[in-house]
Amino acid sequence: MSAPKEPGLPGLLLLRLGVRSLKLHKLRSSLSILGVVFGVAAVVAMSSVGEGARRETLAQIAALGIDTVTVRPRPAPPGQPPAPALPLAAVESLRRVVPGARSVAPVRLAELPASAGARSAAAVVVGTTPVYRDAARLQLAAGRFLVDLDVSDRKRVAVLGSAVARALFPLEGALGRTVRLGGDYFEVIGVLEGRAAPRGRGTAIHARDLNRAVLVPLPALDRGVDARPDGVDEIVFRAATPEAVVPAAAVAQALLRRLTGEQPLELVVPREILRQRERTQRIFNVVTGAVAAISLIVGGIGIMNIMLASVAERTREVGIRRALGARKRDIATQFLVESSILTVIGGALGSLLGLVGSFLIQAFAGWPTAVHPLMLLAALAVALAVGLGFGLYPAWHAASLEPMDALRRE
Amino acid sequence: MLPAPDPPLVTLRDVSRVYPHGGREVVALAGVSLEIRAGEKLAIMGPSGSGKTTLLSILGCLDRPTSGQHLVDGRPVEGLDDDALSRLRNREIGFVFQACHLIPQLTVAENVETPLQYGGVPPGEWRERALHALARVGLAERSDHRPGELSGGEAQRAAIARALVGAPRLLLADEPTGNLDSATGEEIAALLDELHEHGSTVVLVTHNEALGARARRLLRLRDGRIESEARA
């Protein structure tokens, strides 16, 4: 014979009773959650670094274009003569040979001060051809882009990146104005649309911040000391379809090897970088997960410890409640609610601390960090699970006390 | 034996309780038979270790006999699972302990509400019924105090209010005046008498001869057996 199932105490009352009991030992309760607080904080802060890196990669890939391939000579190690440039003729070869390659653009680079009147800005001057617009997915905010005539006539015209335009011409329109790049004067013919700039540093992709670029016709960029006037620093092209990116990159690499005589090359293929990045991310996630597991186990043991102490102290309360009609599961629920309150508070405080930590990492270490909202939700859910999991044994212990023994216990 | 048409509230038949203790067995009760009818007032007396408290625990369904039968309303308790026993304690039995046993972190009113909380009473009725029970023991104005702020007599009255708030048919009191001075003890004894006069069935364990003598029926235990039974 069994009594009909009854719901037990209402949830709100359980929460109130739990808070009341935990307040009996404010200091002890606070100390007991420290393990969970720091565990959750460490995980939130660590995962914010991972998430920041992930967003950074995505932003850079978006800036580069997922189907854009960049080829450049591998930079020489410090102290050695710089790597030779790529032959300009390779551009034409690539255009003809590589299947699915379009908008093959040569790129020559120079970091030069840009100035207009009294204003000046640091700029990356990019000497290129009209197809660079498609290869690098550029949008114009005003004016026009380079045309073939600009290149063939070596016209001294420039298209400004949005940041450069803002720095040099903050109040007036830039079109038709003159900017000085190094020693030469250029007429502004266009201004690029601003785009999300890749921030941070030390990431795999050196995405150029095109907001800080000034684009000029390839032959107009005279670097004075250039050893090979027909050399270029980079060749950028775009694959016709996303699927064509990897094979096109492979063909381009093989071709350039032959043309340059086995010169070591660096290929930037965003799609590949994304994959590599994801592999790294997985390793990072495993490490973060291990840290999370260890710290939460440690935190959970602290909770279990304190709950066992609490059950021992309140044995008589258990006896009283049993005498008044509490079932075993009512007693177990009461202690489970208490351990869960502890860990959820710990999880919430830990999340806050983790947010602060992630902010400090960004401020002082300079790593980009980002906290995914789901991460905070997951932190609370995991904290709740720790409370329930590690509260189980103390709760079961309390529930299985014999009512008579519990009442007599001093 | 067929059940009587109107069975006693509680029936014990040849009830024994043996505890294992340090490898030996300690016999707390050895074959006690007893009937308690609704509306009775019964006092149980006897020296320490005579089995009084064990008997009261079995009557209160806090403990189970090692052998023998325990019936409530003619129905055996033996086959009930823990949930059903808890329900029985909640609905039919009110406890008053020697040391009051109020829960210290709850207010007086919350302590009194506790049996209602476990009894499936709608939360909206808790406070009103608790205050009503407190008024019956003359403690209405102390409802928001903590147990630590009450005098011994007040605490025992709060405990009595908690015992009767669920309108149980059986009120069990274990040395209810044991921790009180004689004047306060007298107050509590009078309160129990009053409850009895209003229809409660009261079973009282006491050392106090005067308190025992106030009951209509007095049971004396010795060595786990009923030594004598007197009816006034």
HADDOCK unambig.tbl for C-alpha pairs under 7 A between the chains (distance, minus, plus):
assign (segid A and resid 1 and name CA) (segid B and resid 79 and name CA) 6.67 0.50 0.50
assign (segid A and resid 1 and name CA) (segid B and resid 80 and name CA) 5.75 0.50 0.50
assign (segid A and resid 2 and name CA) (segid B and resid 80 and name CA) 6.52 0.50 0.50
assign (segid A and resid 2 and name CA) (segid B and resid 81 and name CA) 6.15 0.50 0.50
assign (segid A and resid 2 and name CA) (segid B and resid 83 and name CA) 6.95 0.50 0.50
assign (segid A and resid 2 and name CA) (segid B and resid 84 and name CA) 5.58 0.50 0.50
assign (segid A and resid 3 and name CA) (segid B and resid 83 and name CA) 6.25 0.50 0.50
assign (segid A and resid 3 and name CA) (segid B and resid 84 and name CA) 4.68 0.50 0.50
assign (segid A and resid 8 and name CA) (segid B and resid 118 and name CA) 6.16 0.50 0.50
assign (segid A and resid 9 and name CA) (segid B and resid 117 and name CA) 6.09 0.50 0.50
assign (segid A and resid 9 and name CA) (segid B and resid 118 and name CA) 6.32 0.50 0.50
assign (segid A and resid 20 and name CA) (segid B and resid 105 and name CA) 6.56 0.50 0.50
assign (segid A and resid 21 and name CA) (segid B and resid 105 and name CA) 6.57 0.50 0.50
assign (segid A and resid 317 and name CA) (segid B and resid 103 and name CA) 6.14 0.50 0.50
assign (segid A and resid 320 and name CA) (segid B and resid 101 and name CA) 6.72 0.50 0.50
assign (segid A and resid 322 and name CA) (segid B and resid 86 and name CA) 6.95 0.50 0.50
assign (segid A and resid 323 and name CA) (segid B and resid 62 and name CA) 6.67 0.50 0.50
assign (segid A and resid 323 and name CA) (segid B and resid 89 and name CA) 6.47 0.50 0.50
assign (segid A and resid 324 and name CA) (segid B and resid 89 and name CA) 6.33 0.50 0.50
assign (segid A and resid 324 and name CA) (segid B and resid 90 and name CA) 5.39 0.50 0.50
assign (segid A and resid 324 and name CA) (segid B and resid 115 and name CA) 5.28 0.50 0.50
assign (segid A and resid 325 and name CA) (segid B and resid 86 and name CA) 4.57 0.50 0.50
assign (segid A and resid 325 and name CA) (segid B and resid 87 and name CA) 5.74 0.50 0.50
assign (segid A and resid 325 and name CA) (segid B and resid 89 and name CA) 5.30 0.50 0.50
assign (segid A and resid 325 and name CA) (segid B and resid 90 and name CA) 4.08 0.50 0.50
assign (segid A and resid 325 and name CA) (segid B and resid 115 and name CA) 6.43 0.50 0.50
assign (segid A and resid 325 and name CA) (segid B and resid 118 and name CA) 5.98 0.50 0.50
assign (segid A and resid 326 and name CA) (segid B and resid 86 and name CA) 6.08 0.50 0.50
assign (segid A and resid 326 and name CA) (segid B and resid 118 and name CA) 5.84 0.50 0.50
assign (segid A and resid 327 and name CA) (segid B and resid 83 and name CA) 5.60 0.50 0.50
assign (segid A and resid 327 and name CA) (segid B and resid 86 and name CA) 5.59 0.50 0.50
assign (segid A and resid 403 and name CA) (segid B and resid 62 and name CA) 6.00 0.50 0.50
assign (segid A and resid 404 and name CA) (segid B and resid 62 and name CA) 5.95 0.50 0.50
assign (segid A and resid 404 and name CA) (segid B and resid 63 and name CA) 6.64 0.50 0.50
